[in-house]
Amino acid sequence: MTVRIRADLDQLPAYVAGRTVPGAIKLASNEVSAGPLPGVEAAIARAAADVHRYPDMGATRLTGTLAERLDVAPERIAIGCGSVALCEQLVQITCTAEDQVVFPWRSFEAYPIVTQVHGAGQVPVPLSTGHALDLDALAAAITPATRLVFVCTPNNPTGTALRRAELERFLDAVPSDVLVVLDEAYREFVTDPDVPDGIELSRRYANVLSLRTFSKAYGLAGLRVGYAVGPEHVIEALRKVCIPFSINAVGQAAALASLDAGNELKDRCESVAAERVRVRDDLLALGYDVPETQANFVWLALGERTQEFNEHCMGEGVVVRAFAGDGTRVTIGGAAENDAFLAAARSFRKT
């Protein structure tokens, strides 16, 4: 006999990380190529001297600083080991085996995984023909069994973002006992003023929570720090199920230092936004189907040719992220990295 493992885990989809290939340009993981912000490396070095001590389990300084910057009560903020850990905790605190989680698809790969791990029912809702979230379909998918709805905006991997009127109309239609999680991992890259701020919406709607992360624009993907802003009773529950000491001290120090580099962050995001416009415009001119993006990546809707395109780019020394049968997500890197990708896209045989 062998140790018995849950049988349903045999069908659990694996989370696929962007590949790292020595010598190749990596545009597969939505990282920022610029690295940490000024002052962060020094903060990391100082924090490293105390790694023999347990970190502050409540991330008190980081919570307090975020509360001041965001003008929200500390009781409305939970820190997590990346926003993906908070996604898992949100399912954990809202769902039992009789409950359901509604989410768009294709969207963030972790949604079906964390839902299945905690035994809740999955209700994936297809995107629109324009590769955007279909809010009418999401609303129609909500039933009395629904406890949680993930809304990724800008959406990963397509980059499309929801506008104010359509999102507010959706939130007005959602029952007040269903938690709506606005996953805003790419919020810092948004340039369209009509894309609403989820933290502001969380002030107006008692069932709305915003997720943010230091992994993307702040350049701290390797240190795993994210945060949630939402209703106090939801935040209290999140803190209860957080794995003790999972937000490490080095990550907390780096996040605090990052918050002090606001001007540099702004410049970085503006540079990424300018490059994504250039890259998308060039791809459109080449005949690719690329939806408007508000994130730090572009989506090429390649369908059945996705894997072929992936292999072509690899042969040209560029690593992209292929979603077999759907499309390819390509991170916006530095200008030279983007030029290398565009050269690969240009030489791809499209017929």
SELO-452793 format. One record per residue (C-alpha): residue in one letter; residue number from 1; x, y, z. Coordinates in nm, 2 decimals, decimal comma. Example, Ala and Ser with C-alpha at 12.3 -4.5 7.8 and 13.67 -1.06 7.14 Angstrom:
rec zake=A | kollo=1 | X=1,23 | Y=-0,45 | Z=0,78
rec zake=S | kollo=2 | X=1,37 | Y=-0,11 | Z=0,71
This chain:
rec zake=M | kollo=1 | X=0,00 | Y=0,00 | Z=0,00
rec zake=T | kollo=2 | X=0,10 | Y=0,36 | Z=-0,06
rec zake=V | kollo=3 | X=0,01 | Y=0,69 | Z=0,11
rec zake=R | kollo=4 | X=-0,33 | Y=0,80 | Z=-0,02
rec zake=I | kollo=5 | X=-0,34 | Y=1,14 | Z=-0,20
rec zake=R | kollo=6 | X=-0,66 | Y=1,32 | Z=-0,31
rec zake=A | kollo=7 | X=-0,76 | Y=1,16 | Z=-0,64
rec zake=D | kollo=8 | X=-0,88 | Y=1,49 | Z=-0,79
rec zake=L | kollo=9 | X=-0,53 | Y=1,62 | Z=-0,78
rec zake=D | kollo=10 | X=-0,45 | Y=1,40 | Z=-1,08
rec zake=Q | kollo=11 | X=-0,66 | Y=1,64 | Z=-1,29
rec zake=L | kollo=12 | X=-0,51 | Y=1,96 | Z=-1,13
rec zake=P | kollo=13 | X=-0,36 | Y=2,18 | Z=-1,40
rec zake=A | kollo=14 | X=0,00 | Y=2,27 | Z=-1,34
rec zake=Y | kollo=15 | X=0,10 | Y=2,64 | Z=-1,31
rec zake=V | kollo=16 | X=0,33 | Y=2,70 | Z=-1,60
rec zake=A | kollo=17 | X=0,60 | Y=2,96 | Z=-1,53
rec zake=G | kollo=18 | X=0,78 | Y=3,15 | Z=-1,81
rec zake=R | kollo=19 | X=1,09 | Y=2,96 | Z=-1,93
rec zake=T | kollo=20 | X=1,44 | Y=3,09 | Z=-1,87
rec zake=V | kollo=21 | X=1,68 | Y=2,99 | Z=-2,15
rec zake=P | kollo=22 | X=2,05 | Y=3,09 | Z=-2,10
rec zake=G | kollo=23 | X=2,15 | Y=3,34 | Z=-2,37
rec zake=A | kollo=24 | X=1,80 | Y=3,41 | Z=-2,48
rec zake=I | kollo=25 | X=1,59 | Y=3,72 | Z=-2,42
rec zake=K | kollo=26 | X=1,32 | Y=3,64 | Z=-2,17
rec zake=L | kollo=27 | X=0,99 | Y=3,80 | Z=-2,25
rec zake=A | kollo=28 | X=0,77 | Y=3,53 | Z=-2,10
rec zake=S | kollo=29 | X=0,71 | Y=3,62 | Z=-1,73
rec zake=N | kollo=30 | X=0,59 | Y=3,99 | Z=-1,72
rec zake=E | kollo=31 | X=0,89 | Y=4,09 | Z=-1,52
rec zake=V | kollo=32 | X=1,04 | Y=4,44 | Z=-1,56
rec zake=S | kollo=33 | X=1,38 | Y=4,43 | Z=-1,72
rec zake=A | kollo=34 | X=1,50 | Y=4,74 | Z=-1,53
rec zake=G | kollo=35 | X=1,53 | Y=4,56 | Z=-1,20
rec zake=P | kollo=36 | X=1,47 | Y=4,69 | Z=-0,85
rec zake=L | kollo=37 | X=1,40 | Y=5,06 | Z=-0,79
rec zake=P | kollo=38 | X=1,67 | Y=5,29 | Z=-0,64
rec zake=G | kollo=39 | X=1,74 | Y=5,23 | Z=-0,28
rec zake=V | kollo=40 | X=1,60 | Y=4,88 | Z=-0,28
rec zake=E | kollo=41 | X=1,92 | Y=4,68 | Z=-0,31
rec zake=A | kollo=42 | X=2,06 | Y=4,87 | Z=-0,01
rec zake=A | kollo=43 | X=1,75 | Y=4,80 | Z=0,19
rec zake=I | kollo=44 | X=1,78 | Y=4,43 | Z=0,10
rec zake=A | kollo=45 | X=2,14 | Y=4,42 | Z=0,21
rec zake=R | kollo=46 | X=2,05 | Y=4,57 | Z=0,55
rec zake=A | kollo=47 | X=1,76 | Y=4,33 | Z=0,60
rec zake=A | kollo=48 | X=1,98 | Y=4,03 | Z=0,50
rec zake=A | kollo=49 | X=2,18 | Y=4,09 | Z=0,82
rec zake=D | kollo=50 | X=1,88 | Y=3,98 | Z=1,03
rec zake=V | kollo=51 | X=1,76 | Y=3,68 | Z=0,84
rec zake=H | kollo=52 | X=1,83 | Y=3,46 | Z=1,14
rec zake=R | kollo=53 | X=1,54 | Y=3,64 | Z=1,31
rec zake=Y | kollo=54 | X=1,17 | Y=3,57 | Z=1,23
rec zake=P | kollo=55 | X=1,01 | Y=3,84 | Z=1,02
rec zake=D | kollo=56 | X=0,73 | Y=4,06 | Z=1,15
rec zake=M | kollo=57 | X=0,44 | Y=3,83 | Z=1,10
rec zake=G | kollo=58 | X=0,19 | Y=4,12 | Z=1,07
rec zake=A | kollo=59 | X=0,41 | Y=4,32 | Z=0,83
rec zake=T | kollo=60 | X=0,32 | Y=4,61 | Z=1,05
rec zake=R | kollo=61 | X=0,55 | Y=4,88 | Z=0,90
rec zake=L | kollo=62 | X=0,45 | Y=4,79 | Z=0,54
rec zake=T | kollo=63 | X=0,08 | Y=4,78 | Z=0,63
rec zake=G | kollo=64 | X=0,11 | Y=5,12 | Z=0,80
rec zake=T | kollo=65 | X=0,29 | Y=5,28 | Z=0,52
rec zake=L | kollo=66 | X=0,05 | Y=5,15 | Z=0,26
rec zake=A | kollo=67 | X=-0,24 | Y=5,27 | Z=0,48
rec zake=E | kollo=68 | X=-0,09 | Y=5,62 | Z=0,47
rec zake=R | kollo=69 | X=-0,02 | Y=5,62 | Z=0,10
rec zake=L | kollo=70 | X=-0,36 | Y=5,48 | Z=0,00
rec zake=D | kollo=71 | X=-0,55 | Y=5,67 | Z=0,26
rec zake=V | kollo=72 | X=-0,72 | Y=5,36 | Z=0,40
rec zake=A | kollo=73 | X=-0,74 | Y=5,22 | Z=0,75
rec zake=P | kollo=74 | X=-0,47 | Y=4,96 | Z=0,83
rec zake=E | kollo=75 | X=-0,75 | Y=4,72 | Z=0,92
rec zake=R | kollo=76 | X=-0,85 | Y=4,72 | Z=0,55
rec zake=I | kollo=77 | X=-0,51 | Y=4,59 | Z=0,43
rec zake=A | kollo=78 | X=-0,37 | Y=4,24 | Z=0,42
rec zake=I | kollo=79 | X=-0,02 | Y=4,16 | Z=0,31
rec zake=G | kollo=80 | X=0,05 | Y=3,83 | Z=0,13
rec zake=C | kollo=81 | X=0,33 | Y=3,62 | Z=-0,02
rec zake=G | kollo=82 | X=0,26 | Y=3,77 | Z=-0,36
rec zake=S | kollo=83 | X=-0,10 | Y=3,84 | Z=-0,47
rec zake=V | kollo=84 | X=-0,13 | Y=3,48 | Z=-0,58
rec zake=A | kollo=85 | X=-0,11 | Y=3,36 | Z=-0,22
rec zake=L | kollo=86 | X=-0,39 | Y=3,61 | Z=-0,14
rec zake=C | kollo=87 | X=-0,60 | Y=3,46 | Z=-0,43
rec zake=E | kollo=88 | X=-0,57 | Y=3,12 | Z=-0,26
rec zake=Q | kollo=89 | X=-0,65 | Y=3,26 | Z=0,08
rec zake=L | kollo=90 | X=-0,96 | Y=3,43 | Z=-0,06
rec zake=V | kollo=91 | X=-1,10 | Y=3,10 | Z=-0,19
rec zake=Q | kollo=92 | X=-1,01 | Y=2,95 | Z=0,14
rec zake=I | kollo=93 | X=-1,21 | Y=3,20 | Z=0,35
rec zake=T | kollo=94 | X=-1,52 | Y=3,21 | Z=0,13
rec zake=C | kollo=95 | X=-1,57 | Y=2,87 | Z=-0,01
rec zake=T | kollo=96 | X=-1,66 | Y=2,51 | Z=0,10
rec zake=A | kollo=97 | X=-1,71 | Y=2,22 | Z=-0,14
rec zake=E | kollo=98 | X=-2,07 | Y=2,33 | Z=-0,19
rec zake=D | kollo=99 | X=-1,97 | Y=2,68 | Z=-0,31
rec zake=Q | kollo=100 | X=-1,85 | Y=2,82 | Z=-0,65
rec zake=V | kollo=101 | X=-1,59 | Y=3,06 | Z=-0,78
rec zake=V | kollo=102 | X=-1,66 | Y=3,25 | Z=-1,10
rec zake=F | kollo=103 | X=-1,37 | Y=3,37 | Z=-1,31
rec zake=P | kollo=104 | X=-1,30 | Y=3,48 | Z=-1,67
rec zake=W | kollo=105 | X=-1,12 | Y=3,25 | Z=-1,90
rec zake=R | kollo=106 | X=-0,86 | Y=3,28 | Z=-2,04
rec zake=S | kollo=107 | X=-0,73 | Y=3,48 | Z=-1,74
rec zake=F | kollo=108 | X=-0,48 | Y=3,43 | Z=-1,46
rec zake=E | kollo=109 | X=-0,37 | Y=3,07 | Z=-1,46
rec zake=A | kollo=110 | X=-0,39 | Y=3,04 | Z=-1,08
rec zake=Y | kollo=111 | X=-0,77 | Y=3,09 | Z=-1,06
rec zake=P | kollo=112 | X=-0,88 | Y=2,74 | Z=-1,15
rec zake=I | kollo=113 | X=-0,58 | Y=2,59 | Z=-0,96
rec zake=V | kollo=114 | X=-0,65 | Y=2,76 | Z=-0,62
rec zake=T | kollo=115 | X=-1,02 | Y=2,69 | Z=-0,66
rec zake=Q | kollo=116 | X=-0,97 | Y=2,32 | Z=-0,72
rec zake=V | kollo=117 | X=-0,71 | Y=2,29 | Z=-0,44
rec zake=H | kollo=118 | X=-0,97 | Y=2,41 | Z=-0,19
rec zake=G | kollo=119 | X=-1,24 | Y=2,19 | Z=-0,33
rec zake=A | kollo=120 | X=-1,48 | Y=2,46 | Z=-0,46
rec zake=G | kollo=121 | X=-1,66 | Y=2,45 | Z=-0,79
rec zake=Q | kollo=122 | X=-1,51 | Y=2,62 | Z=-1,09
rec zake=V | kollo=123 | X=-1,72 | Y=2,84 | Z=-1,32
rec zake=P | kollo=124 | X=-1,50 | Y=2,97 | Z=-1,60
rec zake=V | kollo=125 | X=-1,66 | Y=3,23 | Z=-1,83
rec zake=P | kollo=126 | X=-1,52 | Y=3,27 | Z=-2,19
rec zake=L | kollo=127 | X=-1,38 | Y=3,61 | Z=-2,29
rec zake=S | kollo=128 | X=-1,55 | Y=3,82 | Z=-2,55
rec zake=T | kollo=129 | X=-1,46 | Y=3,80 | Z=-2,92
rec zake=G | kollo=130 | X=-1,23 | Y=4,10 | Z=-2,86
rec zake=H | kollo=131 | X=-1,03 | Y=3,91 | Z=-2,60
rec zake=A | kollo=132 | X=-1,18 | Y=4,12 | Z=-2,31
rec zake=L | kollo=133 | X=-1,38 | Y=4,02 | Z=-2,00
rec zake=D | kollo=134 | X=-1,74 | Y=3,96 | Z=-2,08
rec zake=L | kollo=135 | X=-1,91 | Y=4,12 | Z=-1,77
rec zake=D | kollo=136 | X=-2,26 | Y=4,04 | Z=-1,88
rec zake=A | kollo=137 | X=-2,16 | Y=3,67 | Z=-1,90
rec zake=L | kollo=138 | X=-1,98 | Y=3,69 | Z=-1,57
rec zake=A | kollo=139 | X=-2,29 | Y=3,84 | Z=-1,41
rec zake=A | kollo=140 | X=-2,51 | Y=3,57 | Z=-1,57
rec zake=A | kollo=141 | X=-2,29 | Y=3,30 | Z=-1,43
rec zake=I | kollo=142 | X=-2,35 | Y=3,40 | Z=-1,07
rec zake=T | kollo=143 | X=-2,59 | Y=3,17 | Z=-0,88
rec zake=P | kollo=144 | X=-2,68 | Y=3,13 | Z=-0,51
rec zake=A | kollo=145 | X=-2,38 | Y=2,90 | Z=-0,49
rec zake=T | kollo=146 | X=-2,14 | Y=3,17 | Z=-0,59
rec zake=R | kollo=147 | X=-1,92 | Y=3,31 | Z=-0,32
rec zake=L | kollo=148 | X=-1,63 | Y=3,47 | Z=-0,51
rec zake=V | kollo=149 | X=-1,58 | Y=3,64 | Z=-0,85
rec zake=F | kollo=150 | X=-1,23 | Y=3,71 | Z=-0,98
rec zake=V | kollo=151 | X=-1,21 | Y=4,01 | Z=-1,22
rec zake=C | kollo=152 | X=-0,86 | Y=4,06 | Z=-1,36
rec zake=T | kollo=153 | X=-0,81 | Y=4,41 | Z=-1,50
rec zake=P | kollo=154 | X=-0,59 | Y=4,46 | Z=-1,69
rec zake=N | kollo=155 | X=-0,65 | Y=4,10 | Z=-1,78
rec zake=N | kollo=156 | X=-0,36 | Y=3,85 | Z=-1,78
rec zake=P | kollo=157 | X=-0,28 | Y=3,73 | Z=-2,05
rec zake=T | kollo=158 | X=-0,47 | Y=3,95 | Z=-2,30
rec zake=G | kollo=159 | X=-0,39 | Y=4,30 | Z=-2,15
rec zake=T | kollo=160 | X=-0,75 | Y=4,43 | Z=-2,19
rec zake=A | kollo=161 | X=-0,88 | Y=4,66 | Z=-1,91
rec zake=L | kollo=162 | X=-1,24 | Y=4,73 | Z=-1,80
rec zake=R | kollo=163 | X=-1,37 | Y=5,09 | Z=-1,82
rec zake=R | kollo=164 | X=-1,55 | Y=5,27 | Z=-1,54
rec zake=A | kollo=165 | X=-1,92 | Y=5,25 | Z=-1,66
rec zake=E | kollo=166 | X=-1,91 | Y=4,88 | Z=-1,75
rec zake=L | kollo=167 | X=-1,74 | Y=4,78 | Z=-1,43
rec zake=E | kollo=168 | X=-1,97 | Y=4,99 | Z=-1,21
rec zake=R | kollo=169 | X=-2,28 | Y=4,84 | Z=-1,39
rec zake=F | kollo=170 | X=-2,14 | Y=4,49 | Z=-1,32
rec zake=L | kollo=171 | X=-2,08 | Y=4,57 | Z=-0,95
rec zake=D | kollo=172 | X=-2,43 | Y=4,71 | Z=-0,91
rec zake=A | kollo=173 | X=-2,56 | Y=4,38 | Z=-1,04
rec zake=V | kollo=174 | X=-2,36 | Y=4,14 | Z=-0,82
rec zake=P | kollo=175 | X=-2,54 | Y=4,03 | Z=-0,50
rec zake=S | kollo=176 | X=-2,40 | Y=4,20 | Z=-0,19
rec zake=D | kollo=177 | X=-2,30 | Y=3,87 | Z=-0,03
rec zake=V | kollo=178 | X=-2,07 | Y=3,77 | Z=-0,32
rec zake=L | kollo=179 | X=-1,71 | Y=3,90 | Z=-0,29
rec zake=V | kollo=180 | X=-1,57 | Y=4,06 | Z=-0,61
rec zake=V | kollo=181 | X=-1,19 | Y=4,05 | Z=-0,63
rec zake=L | kollo=182 | X=-1,05 | Y=4,31 | Z=-0,87
rec zake=D | kollo=183 | X=-0,71 | Y=4,16 | Z=-0,95
rec zake=E | kollo=184 | X=-0,50 | Y=4,47 | Z=-1,04
rec zake=A | kollo=185 | X=-0,15 | Y=4,32 | Z=-1,06
rec zake=Y | kollo=186 | X=-0,08 | Y=4,55 | Z=-1,35
rec zake=R | kollo=187 | X=-0,25 | Y=4,87 | Z=-1,23
rec zake=E | kollo=188 | X=0,07 | Y=5,08 | Z=-1,23
rec zake=F | kollo=189 | X=0,10 | Y=5,05 | Z=-1,61
rec zake=V | kollo=190 | X=-0,26 | Y=5,18 | Z=-1,68
rec zake=T | kollo=191 | X=-0,26 | Y=5,50 | Z=-1,87
rec zake=D | kollo=192 | X=-0,63 | Y=5,52 | Z=-1,97
rec zake=P | kollo=193 | X=-0,81 | Y=5,76 | Z=-1,72
rec zake=D | kollo=194 | X=-1,13 | Y=5,57 | Z=-1,78
rec zake=V | kollo=195 | X=-0,99 | Y=5,26 | Z=-1,62
rec zake=P | kollo=196 | X=-1,11 | Y=5,28 | Z=-1,26
rec zake=D | kollo=197 | X=-0,90 | Y=5,24 | Z=-0,95
rec zake=G | kollo=198 | X=-1,01 | Y=4,93 | Z=-0,76
rec zake=I | kollo=199 | X=-0,91 | Y=5,07 | Z=-0,43
rec zake=E | kollo=200 | X=-1,15 | Y=5,36 | Z=-0,49
rec zake=L | kollo=201 | X=-1,42 | Y=5,12 | Z=-0,58
rec zake=S | kollo=202 | X=-1,36 | Y=4,92 | Z=-0,26
rec zake=R | kollo=203 | X=-1,46 | Y=5,24 | Z=-0,07
rec zake=R | kollo=204 | X=-1,80 | Y=5,25 | Z=-0,24
rec zake=Y | kollo=205 | X=-1,89 | Y=4,88 | Z=-0,26
rec zake=A | kollo=206 | X=-1,89 | Y=4,67 | Z=0,06
rec zake=N | kollo=207 | X=-1,82 | Y=4,35 | Z=-0,13
rec zake=V | kollo=208 | X=-1,52 | Y=4,47 | Z=-0,34
rec zake=L | kollo=209 | X=-1,16 | Y=4,39 | Z=-0,27
rec zake=S | kollo=210 | X=-0,86 | Y=4,51 | Z=-0,47
rec zake=L | kollo=211 | X=-0,54 | Y=4,30 | Z=-0,52
rec zake=R | kollo=212 | X=-0,21 | Y=4,46 | Z=-0,59
rec zake=T | kollo=213 | X=0,15 | Y=4,33 | Z=-0,61
rec zake=F | kollo=214 | X=0,51 | Y=4,45 | Z=-0,58
rec zake=S | kollo=215 | X=0,61 | Y=4,18 | Z=-0,83
rec zake=K | kollo=216 | X=0,55 | Y=4,37 | Z=-1,16
rec zake=A | kollo=217 | X=0,61 | Y=4,74 | Z=-1,19
rec zake=Y | kollo=218 | X=0,81 | Y=4,75 | Z=-0,86
rec zake=G | kollo=219 | X=1,05 | Y=4,48 | Z=-0,99
rec zake=L | kollo=220 | X=1,03 | Y=4,25 | Z=-0,68
rec zake=A | kollo=221 | X=0,90 | Y=3,93 | Z=-0,84
rec zake=G | kollo=222 | X=1,16 | Y=3,72 | Z=-0,66
rec zake=L | kollo=223 | X=1,07 | Y=3,84 | Z=-0,32
rec zake=R | kollo=224 | X=0,69 | Y=3,77 | Z=-0,32
rec zake=V | kollo=225 | X=0,50 | Y=4,06 | Z=-0,17
rec zake=G | kollo=226 | X=0,14 | Y=4,15 | Z=-0,25
rec zake=Y | kollo=227 | X=-0,15 | Y=4,31 | Z=-0,07
rec zake=A | kollo=228 | X=-0,52 | Y=4,33 | Z=-0,06
rec zake=V | kollo=229 | X=-0,74 | Y=4,62 | Z=0,02
rec zake=G | kollo=230 | X=-1,10 | Y=4,54 | Z=0,11
rec zake=P | kollo=231 | X=-1,37 | Y=4,51 | Z=0,37
rec zake=E | kollo=232 | X=-1,24 | Y=4,48 | Z=0,73
rec zake=H | kollo=233 | X=-1,41 | Y=4,15 | Z=0,81
rec zake=V | kollo=234 | X=-1,26 | Y=4,00 | Z=0,49
rec zake=I | kollo=235 | X=-0,91 | Y=4,13 | Z=0,57
rec zake=E | kollo=236 | X=-0,94 | Y=3,99 | Z=0,92
rec zake=A | kollo=237 | X=-1,02 | Y=3,65 | Z=0,78
rec zake=L | kollo=238 | X=-0,73 | Y=3,67 | Z=0,53
rec zake=R | kollo=239 | X=-0,49 | Y=3,73 | Z=0,82
rec zake=K | kollo=240 | X=-0,63 | Y=3,43 | Z=1,01
rec zake=V | kollo=241 | X=-0,54 | Y=3,19 | Z=0,72
rec zake=C | kollo=242 | X=-0,21 | Y=3,34 | Z=0,62
rec zake=I | kollo=243 | X=0,08 | Y=3,10 | Z=0,67
rec zake=P | kollo=244 | X=0,28 | Y=3,23 | Z=0,97
rec zake=F | kollo=245 | X=0,59 | Y=3,43 | Z=0,87
rec zake=S | kollo=246 | X=0,53 | Y=3,37 | Z=0,49
rec zake=I | kollo=247 | X=0,60 | Y=3,73 | Z=0,41
rec zake=N | kollo=248 | X=0,98 | Y=3,74 | Z=0,46
rec zake=A | kollo=249 | X=1,17 | Y=4,03 | Z=0,62
rec zake=V | kollo=250 | X=1,38 | Y=4,10 | Z=0,31
rec zake=G | kollo=251 | X=1,06 | Y=4,13 | Z=0,10
rec zake=Q | kollo=252 | X=0,90 | Y=4,36 | Z=0,35
rec zake=A | kollo=253 | X=1,21 | Y=4,59 | Z=0,36
rec zake=A | kollo=254 | X=1,23 | Y=4,59 | Z=-0,02
rec zake=A | kollo=255 | X=0,86 | Y=4,68 | Z=-0,06
rec zake=L | kollo=256 | X=0,90 | Y=4,97 | Z=0,19
rec zake=A | kollo=257 | X=1,20 | Y=5,10 | Z=0,00
rec zake=S | kollo=258 | X=1,02 | Y=5,07 | Z=-0,33
rec zake=L | kollo=259 | X=0,74 | Y=5,29 | Z=-0,20
rec zake=D | kollo=260 | X=0,99 | Y=5,57 | Z=-0,14
rec zake=A | kollo=261 | X=1,09 | Y=5,57 | Z=-0,51
rec zake=G | kollo=262 | X=0,76 | Y=5,70 | Z=-0,65
rec zake=N | kollo=263 | X=0,92 | Y=5,93 | Z=-0,92
rec zake=E | kollo=264 | X=1,14 | Y=5,65 | Z=-1,05
rec zake=L | kollo=265 | X=0,84 | Y=5,42 | Z=-1,06
rec zake=K | kollo=266 | X=0,64 | Y=5,67 | Z=-1,26
rec zake=D | kollo=267 | X=0,92 | Y=5,71 | Z=-1,51
rec zake=R | kollo=268 | X=0,96 | Y=5,34 | Z=-1,55
rec zake=C | kollo=269 | X=0,59 | Y=5,28 | Z=-1,61
rec zake=E | kollo=270 | X=0,57 | Y=5,57 | Z=-1,86
rec zake=S | kollo=271 | X=0,87 | Y=5,41 | Z=-2,05
rec zake=V | kollo=272 | X=0,69 | Y=5,07 | Z=-2,06
rec zake=A | kollo=273 | X=0,37 | Y=5,23 | Z=-2,17
rec zake=A | kollo=274 | X=0,55 | Y=5,41 | Z=-2,46
rec zake=E | kollo=275 | X=0,72 | Y=5,09 | Z=-2,57
rec zake=R | kollo=276 | X=0,40 | Y=4,88 | Z=-2,56
rec zake=V | kollo=277 | X=0,23 | Y=5,13 | Z=-2,80
rec zake=R | kollo=278 | X=0,53 | Y=5,10 | Z=-3,03
rec zake=V | kollo=279 | X=0,54 | Y=4,72 | Z=-3,02
rec zake=R | kollo=280 | X=0,16 | Y=4,69 | Z=-3,07
rec zake=D | kollo=281 | X=0,15 | Y=4,94 | Z=-3,35
rec zake=D | kollo=282 | X=0,43 | Y=4,75 | Z=-3,53
rec zake=L | kollo=283 | X=0,26 | Y=4,41 | Z=-3,47
rec zake=L | kollo=284 | X=-0,07 | Y=4,55 | Z=-3,61
rec zake=A | kollo=285 | X=0,11 | Y=4,68 | Z=-3,92
rec zake=L | kollo=286 | X=0,25 | Y=4,33 | Z=-3,97
rec zake=G | kollo=287 | X=-0,10 | Y=4,19 | Z=-3,97
rec zake=Y | kollo=288 | X=-0,12 | Y=4,04 | Z=-3,62
rec zake=D | kollo=289 | X=-0,44 | Y=4,04 | Z=-3,41
rec zake=V | kollo=290 | X=-0,33 | Y=4,23 | Z=-3,10
rec zake=P | kollo=291 | X=-0,60 | Y=4,38 | Z=-2,86
rec zake=E | kollo=292 | X=-0,54 | Y=4,71 | Z=-2,69
rec zake=T | kollo=293 | X=-0,34 | Y=4,66 | Z=-2,38
rec zake=Q | kollo=294 | X=-0,31 | Y=4,85 | Z=-2,05
rec zake=A | kollo=295 | X=-0,05 | Y=4,61 | Z=-1,90
rec zake=N | kollo=296 | X=0,32 | Y=4,55 | Z=-1,95
rec zake=F | kollo=297 | X=0,27 | Y=4,29 | Z=-2,22
rec zake=V | kollo=298 | X=0,09 | Y=4,23 | Z=-2,55
rec zake=W | kollo=299 | X=-0,13 | Y=3,94 | Z=-2,66
rec zake=L | kollo=300 | X=-0,11 | Y=3,79 | Z=-3,01
rec zake=A | kollo=301 | X=-0,42 | Y=3,59 | Z=-3,08
rec zake=L | kollo=302 | X=-0,26 | Y=3,32 | Z=-3,29
rec zake=G | kollo=303 | X=-0,50 | Y=3,03 | Z=-3,22
rec zake=E | kollo=304 | X=-0,37 | Y=2,70 | Z=-3,36
rec zake=R | kollo=305 | X=-0,05 | Y=2,86 | Z=-3,48
rec zake=T | kollo=306 | X=0,06 | Y=2,96 | Z=-3,12
rec zake=Q | kollo=307 | X=0,30 | Y=2,68 | Z=-3,07
rec zake=E | kollo=308 | X=0,46 | Y=2,73 | Z=-3,41
rec zake=F | kollo=309 | X=0,51 | Y=3,10 | Z=-3,33
rec zake=N | kollo=310 | X=0,66 | Y=3,01 | Z=-2,99
rec zake=E | kollo=311 | X=0,91 | Y=2,77 | Z=-3,15
rec zake=H | kollo=312 | X=1,00 | Y=3,03 | Z=-3,42
rec zake=C | kollo=313 | X=1,07 | Y=3,30 | Z=-3,15
rec zake=M | kollo=314 | X=1,28 | Y=3,05 | Z=-2,96
rec zake=G | kollo=315 | X=1,49 | Y=2,99 | Z=-3,27
rec zake=E | kollo=316 | X=1,54 | Y=3,36 | Z=-3,29
rec zake=G | kollo=317 | X=1,66 | Y=3,38 | Z=-2,93
rec zake=V | kollo=318 | X=1,35 | Y=3,52 | Z=-2,78
rec zake=V | kollo=319 | X=1,14 | Y=3,34 | Z=-2,51
rec zake=V | kollo=320 | X=0,77 | Y=3,42 | Z=-2,52
rec zake=R | kollo=321 | X=0,48 | Y=3,27 | Z=-2,33
rec zake=A | kollo=322 | X=0,26 | Y=3,04 | Z=-2,54
rec zake=F | kollo=323 | X=-0,09 | Y=2,94 | Z=-2,44
rec zake=A | kollo=324 | X=-0,15 | Y=2,65 | Z=-2,67
rec zake=G | kollo=325 | X=-0,45 | Y=2,69 | Z=-2,90
rec zake=D | kollo=326 | X=-0,52 | Y=3,05 | Z=-2,79
rec zake=G | kollo=327 | X=-0,23 | Y=3,29 | Z=-2,83
rec zake=T | kollo=328 | X=0,10 | Y=3,42 | Z=-2,71
rec zake=R | kollo=329 | X=0,18 | Y=3,67 | Z=-2,44
rec zake=V | kollo=330 | X=0,49 | Y=3,88 | Z=-2,48
rec zake=T | kollo=331 | X=0,63 | Y=4,10 | Z=-2,21
rec zake=I | kollo=332 | X=0,74 | Y=4,45 | Z=-2,29
rec zake=G | kollo=333 | X=1,11 | Y=4,47 | Z=-2,22
rec zake=G | kollo=334 | X=1,38 | Y=4,73 | Z=-2,30
rec zake=A | kollo=335 | X=1,39 | Y=4,88 | Z=-2,65
rec zake=A | kollo=336 | X=1,66 | Y=4,65 | Z=-2,77
rec zake=E | kollo=337 | X=1,47 | Y=4,34 | Z=-2,64
rec zake=N | kollo=338 | X=1,15 | Y=4,46 | Z=-2,80
rec zake=D | kollo=339 | X=1,33 | Y=4,51 | Z=-3,13
rec zake=A | kollo=340 | X=1,46 | Y=4,15 | Z=-3,12
rec zake=F | kollo=341 | X=1,11 | Y=4,03 | Z=-3,07
rec zake=L | kollo=342 | X=0,97 | Y=4,24 | Z=-3,35
rec zake=A | kollo=343 | X=1,23 | Y=4,11 | Z=-3,58
rec zake=A | kollo=344 | X=1,12 | Y=3,75 | Z=-3,49
rec zake=A | kollo=345 | X=0,76 | Y=3,84 | Z=-3,54
rec zake=R | kollo=346 | X=0,85 | Y=4,00 | Z=-3,88
rec zake=S | kollo=347 | X=1,02 | Y=3,69 | Z=-4,00
rec zake=F | kollo=348 | X=0,75 | Y=3,45 | Z=-3,89
rec zake=R | kollo=349 | X=0,56 | Y=3,29 | Z=-4,19
rec zake=K | kollo=350 | X=0,20 | Y=3,40 | Z=-4,12
rec zake=T | kollo=351 | X=0,04 | Y=3,18 | Z=-4,39
